[in-house]
Amino acid sequence: MKRRWLRAAIEVAFIMFLFYSNLLMGEFERANSAGGKSLAAALLDIFTLTNFAIGLAASLVGYGVVEFLRGKL
Protein backbone atom coordinates (compact mmCIF):
# COMPACT_ATOMS: atom_id res chain seq x y z
CA MET A 1 0.00 0.00 0.00
CA LYS A 2 2.88 2.36 0.79
CA ARG A 3 4.45 1.74 -2.63
CA ARG A 4 1.13 2.59 -4.31
CA TRP A 5 0.96 5.97 -2.55
CA LEU A 6 4.61 6.64 -3.34
CA ARG A 7 4.07 5.87 -7.02
CA ALA A 8 1.00 8.14 -7.06
CA ALA A 9 2.96 10.99 -5.45
CA ILE A 10 5.82 10.60 -7.93
CA GLU A 11 3.48 10.57 -10.93
CA VAL A 12 1.54 13.62 -9.71
CA ALA A 13 4.82 15.46 -9.02
CA PHE A 14 6.05 14.64 -12.54
CA ILE A 15 2.86 16.00 -14.09
CA MET A 16 3.25 19.15 -11.95
CA PHE A 17 6.84 19.48 -13.21
CA LEU A 18 5.65 19.29 -16.81
CA PHE A 19 2.92 21.86 -16.08
CA TYR A 20 5.33 24.37 -14.53
CA SER A 21 7.99 23.86 -17.21
CA ASN A 22 5.36 24.54 -19.85
CA LEU A 23 4.30 27.71 -17.99
CA LEU A 24 7.91 28.85 -17.75
CA MET A 25 8.54 28.31 -21.46
CA GLY A 26 5.37 30.23 -22.30
CA GLU A 27 6.35 33.07 -19.98
CA PHE A 28 9.73 33.44 -21.66
CA GLU A 29 8.25 33.21 -25.15
CA ARG A 30 5.76 35.97 -24.33
CA ALA A 31 8.35 38.10 -22.50
CA ASN A 32 10.99 37.91 -25.24
CA SER A 33 8.65 39.59 -27.69
CA ALA A 34 8.29 42.47 -25.20
CA GLY A 35 11.97 43.05 -24.42
CA GLY A 36 12.95 40.10 -22.29
CA LYS A 37 12.56 39.12 -18.66
CA SER A 38 14.85 37.69 -16.02
CA LEU A 39 14.46 34.16 -14.70
CA ALA A 40 13.56 35.43 -11.24
CA ALA A 41 10.77 37.63 -12.61
CA ALA A 42 9.40 34.75 -14.69
CA LEU A 43 9.45 32.42 -11.69
CA LEU A 44 7.58 34.97 -9.60
CA ASP A 45 4.96 35.23 -12.33
CA ILE A 46 4.31 31.49 -12.63
CA PHE A 47 4.50 30.33 -9.00
CA THR A 48 1.13 31.57 -7.79
CA LEU A 49 -1.58 29.91 -5.73
CA THR A 50 -3.93 29.90 -8.72
CA ASN A 51 -1.38 28.17 -10.96
CA PHE A 52 -0.67 25.64 -8.20
CA ALA A 53 -4.38 24.84 -7.80
CA ILE A 54 -4.81 24.42 -11.56
CA GLY A 55 -1.70 22.26 -11.83
CA LEU A 56 -2.68 20.08 -8.88
CA ALA A 57 -6.21 19.55 -10.18
CA ALA A 58 -4.93 18.73 -13.67
CA SER A 59 -2.29 16.36 -12.34
CA LEU A 60 -4.81 14.48 -10.17
CA VAL A 61 -7.18 14.14 -13.13
CA GLY A 62 -4.27 13.02 -15.32
CA TYR A 63 -3.18 10.47 -12.74
CA GLY A 64 -6.73 9.15 -12.51
CA VAL A 65 -6.98 8.77 -16.29
CA VAL A 66 -3.62 7.01 -16.50
CA GLU A 67 -4.57 4.60 -13.69
CA PHE A 68 -7.92 3.91 -15.37
CA LEU A 69 -6.20 3.14 -18.67
CA ARG A 70 -3.58 1.03 -16.88
CA GLY A 71 -6.36 -1.07 -15.39
CA LYS A 72 -8.04 -1.53 -18.77
CA LEU A 73 -4.89 -2.72 -20.54
Buried (B, 14 or more C-beta within 10 A) or exposed (E): EEEEEEEBEEBBEEBBEBBBEEBBEEBEEEBEEEEEBEEEEBEEBBEEEEBBEEBBEBBBEBBEEEBEEEEEE
